[in-house]
Amino acid sequence: MDVIPDSLLLFWVFFGVICIFPAVYVGVKYRGKTQNAQKAGK
Amino acid sequence: MEFIVSIVGFLVVLFLVGVAVSKRIKTEEDWFVAGRNLGIIPLVGTYFATIVSTVSVVGYLGYYYKMGWGGWWNWAGTALTSLIAAMWFAERLRRFGQVTLPDFLEARYGRAHSIFGGVIILIAMLFFTSAQLAGSAQVVVTSSGVDRTTAIVVIGLVFIIFTALGGMESVAWTDTFCTVVILAGIWLLMFRAVGAAGGVGEIHRTLAKIKPTALDPFAGGGITVGVAISWILTWGIGNFGAPQFSTRIYSARDPETAAKSMGYTTISFLFFYLPLMLIALAGIILFPGIEKGDAVAPMMIGKLMSPWAAGLIMAGVLAAAISTADSVLLLAGTTFVRDILQKFSSRNYTSKELLKISRIATLVIGFLSIGFTIYTTESVMWIQANMVGVMGSTLSVVVLAGFAWKRANSQGALASMIVGLLTAIAWYALGKPFGWFPILPSLITGTITLVVVSLATPAPSNAVTDQFFSAGRKI
């Protein structure tokens, strides 16, 4: 056993997903919008 | 002495930041929603600091000490709120672009809903401000031995004055400062505690021998799957009925900033709850056998840290309490002026008058909460602890359904709010069966009532639903 015990692996994946996914989602979603707006000169 | 210097220093800086930022306030919109000009940093800072209170630091540390990793389920719901808000809710609410949660209720359902919601929010925020002030004073009393009444008056005056002067703008920036202090204190304690226990890997290896339940996602049966789900649903959905959440979305510069800030808050929560858990796990090894959960944090801070470092950490605990208190005080002032006074009065106030009235109302409510806190009784403390649950039980279903279900109508929403409120009161009276918070049964009864009554009565007009279901979908 090291830093992450085997029994906690899925548990950690669950928290990793709910913590990181929203940030990645908004980053990807609005990156495109911002680029389009810049291209349109807005 | 070090404690007093750290705490006084923190209060002075906080006051100066709050007053300095208040100079930007020119109109009532600046005061209510920071001129709708907050960027991602103050939005994440103020939302984080409002959610994290003294209970989150002292209470949760003790809880994790008892439960181990399984205790983490208690913040999964908070993360779920941010996830739903980032992906769907925040953009729509910000586009609607009003000031308070009752503004939304009025536009979507009707004036009666708005006033009903406003009264519930005002009562909840009055008690909640007092509860947070009591928590703040307790931190100072415990760490420095200052008289309780003096602590209540001094701390109360600091945040009441800057909140009255600067409204949301001051609250947002002082909260952001508090976020930095909270995280600095928690990370400092984590490095010391984890270091003393031999590092993260060693902590886990030791726990596997002396307390294996601490490494079980369900605390070796201490937390059932049902309880974990109830944590997630209670706060994941219940937070949508919390006006401190919606006010921050209204204050965003634009819908994109609102959604982005919600997306990034989950990471800020991870930066808080991860070190908090590691401190608790180290505590199990370093200080085994502490019976009272609330005693874990003072014991670890007192034994592990130098006096100056302990002072900084206690300032962080105080920051957690004050940053929640100023936010709920602001909401009490805003709700009184915007949702009670303006809706009952036929007079058209000018922007200058509204700003003046808002500041005076906040001062009066703040001073009332100081008196309330000094002369509190057990029954008042009971109401303080439970009123926020009652508010979430009444409002969360109709707020979410307002954007999610076009067919939800005025009659269904009013019935749902009443049934949600009555369910919460009944649940408390029954002594919280199954260990569930009242928000969970209220979500069930409120949702069923909303659906049944809405389908049995006429659909809302297009003029109403078009505000929330047509234009709102395009970014």
Interface residues (C-beta under 8 A of the other chain):
Chain A: M1 D2 V3 I4 P5 S7 L8 L10 F11 F14 F15 I18 C19 I20 F21 P22 A23 V24 Y25 V26 G27 K29 Y30 K33 T34
Chain B: W69 W72 A76 A79 L80 S82 L83 A86 M87 V200 G201 H204 R205 A208 L215 D216 P217 E256 A259 K260 M262 G263 Y264 T266 I267 F269 L270 I475
